[in-house]
Amino acid sequence: MNQTCIAHTTMEAAMNLLRFTELVAKTKASPEKTVLLMNMFETVSDLWPEIESIFSYKMLSPIKSQALASIQKLTESTQAILAEFVSSIQKNASKMAPAGGGIHLLTYKVMDYVTLLADRVGTLSDIGVVASRIARIVLILLCKLDKKAEIYKDIALSYLFLANNLRFVVDRVGATYLRFLLGEDWLSNQEMKVKLYTGSYESVTWAKVMAALPAEAESSPAAACKERFRRFNVAFQAACKKQSVWSVPDPKMHDEVQISITRKVVPAYRRFYKSCYAAIVTEERDLEVLVRFSPDNLGNYLSDFFHATMEI
């Protein structure tokens, strides 16, 4: 009698509630649904011991069966959404690249999503393969960014694009639970890659500027000194003009790049300036036109780097 009363009282309500979770899991998949499905999975899974205990009577077994079916369907749906999301990254064939080598929309989208998943890592580990897929999603993003970098015709800008986007990924990983999922070794390796990308960008961009300066201080005839000043002016102005519309969104990386460039260019220019200025100062009428930069104001120009308002 008691079993019959419990069955009549609870069966329909419990079945409808559990069917609802299964119906939600069967609706059209989208990345936005992932957290909802994971929350439902976690709730039903947490309630399973109570469900198994309360509905232990044979005539109530359909409720337990429905609960297990709901858990299974939620698991399958979450895995399907992840698989579809991975596929959407791989199929992304957009030829649009951020102006100035900034952060790609795909980078924002993917990192927002995996950060959301990482915050639910306890649930994800219960779902099984989902946790390992987070690392795979990040890897696929990085491979995709390598291909996106090829869109830029300027190789220096492609290196800057890679540095900017990897910097964003590393910062997001370091500030979230992704850090524990991907590990410190992963972070260290990616930090090294950021430095390699920025180093390559600097080398390519400033090659002509540095080539205009002698490797060591040397005494040269006035004519040779004048020619070096002219070459330096042209190369420096071209580099600054081009990079005034380039972007380094991360403030720390911006400062690091600026300091690195300044330490390369200014000391070399200072040596050249000291060795050549005296040779031309007495005979050049348009000295201010020829010698446009002193070592000190050269550093000031570089401090305005990556700003469209900088004037040369």
PyMOL commands that set and color helices and strands:
alter all, ss='L'
color gray80, all
select helices_A, chain A and resi 2-26+31-54+58-91+99-101+105-118+121-127+130-149+155-174+178-182+184-205+207-211+222-243+251-280+287-290+295-303
alter helices_A, ss='H'
color red, helices_A
deselect
rebuild
show_as cartoon
